[in-house]
């Protein structure tokens, strides 16, 4: 008879042994090789036209309703969660062997001993940091094992239910059953661990049953992975499509249902070939259908990706139709952006990358782009040379103030775009890490700013092009490596009459950023900075690197951190100095996760505090609260000058199918 043991103290005994077993074996995983067979089956139970628009689900949006995909891969482990998968053989009934629902792969490889079960989400019940979120019951069994049951103290998408069978004496997890709901999927996973040796922390077999539900669509799947397969294929075999080869490698026979899916596909192919041979008109029609639905339609809603066989060149383009490309803020309205990535490797130590970002703001009716072309010549020392071409839209009333001053402060400008300028720029830079804690970046940057309302400038005989050319140097210090802040010192001085430059200035900036990891998937983002002009002969434009209004934001994973959401765009370009601070705190469970009904869907919560001091104004403050669920990230912000309330605003990004 199993003996029940409850209570925090007794529970902690087996949990402590699990932790000790992990720490004793984690260092043995280094450069280990393994062969893995995987099979996934899909059953499209309900579907409608929405399925065509979901990334990676497009391939399941038309008949048939059942699909199968098999693969055989070589896996190299450099660490417990650091591994490279080389997929050598694939086959299946999905068109062109496309991947469907790739997020399910994560659910089939849980990191049982880590803080996060999967790649940065869902808290593991076996890590001591997460014990505050779970209730445990353990039963010591007569065969020398302990059954450890766990369930969340509150129902939240970041927590799981289940049990584990643990070797009582050693703390080795023998088998785990986990169920939960995350990112549009409800899932049930059964994981069997290896017995002995360096792979004792790794699975020997995983089976995950998952169901996807969204707006009337329902797709069920079963994913089975079998590790430690005996057949090692030559390295020359890479992504080979061969059912015959999979038949010779498959560790277990296909089920009757599996065979039926393959047979149905083969029959459909024979019928299509016969019809095409008998009717040339039908053949042409099928070719057009293939072009519009399988090529054009597929590439509209899924990422475009390609690479050469030797992986010397690769190409990636974000989907053209993708809600993740949409962003909204109260001040800038709706914007849409896309990313392109190209890489060509000359050899292991020298490669060329082109990584442009481009987008359109519907409120401003403005196209934006930022296109960096980089040649990396010394990756070990972060050595690269880069040329960047881009544009930005800035607000600046200094020119209008000058016009008013010349006319006795009597003019009123009613045009909404009177203080708006388009800033086109080209930047050349080179970076090298001279020692492990110091990077030196040198650059040349050229700006040409033109007013949106050129007619207004002509009326008052003002230039329509404001140019600046400046060399600059930046020092980036990392004295604490990844355990402390990154500190930068930036110096820039313009030179007149180079490439028709008509602006002169000298600028210094100091900046420090630190994304501090805290146990339990929590982060504290800290940023502080100070910038000032020591020479401003032409009193027109400020050109700060670390304090600017960027219409194509990028940076930290949460790009709202380190940025001001409600600050008037003119403030960035009119002060001889600034002093800014930004703080954000992120946690998977903070306030709203404890609310009934809606709290269970919240994945992350954030608190924001920002302030800046500039010339001729009171200290400016922003306070904010944000959360992320499966549908979107949303932030609510308020702004103050000293203690006087100014305004409130909302910013959101779509998160729907971000991992898909």
Helices and strands as residue ranges (DSSP letters): E 3-5, H 8-25, G 26-28, E 32-46, G 49-53, G 58-60, E 66-77, E 83-92, G 95-97, H 104-107, G 128-133, E 134-140, E 145-152, E 161-167, E 173-182, E 185-193, E 203-214, E 217-226, E 240-241, H 243-249, H 256-278, H 280-289, I 290-297, H 298-301, E 304-307, E 313-317, G 323-325, E 326-329, E 333-347, E 350-354, E 357-361, E 366-378, G 379-381, E 383-395, H 398-406, E 420-435, E 438-451, H 454-459, E 466-477, G 481-483, E 486-494, E 506-518, E 522-535, G 569-573, E 577-587, G 592-594, G 599-601, E 602-614, E 620-629, E 632-641, E 644-654
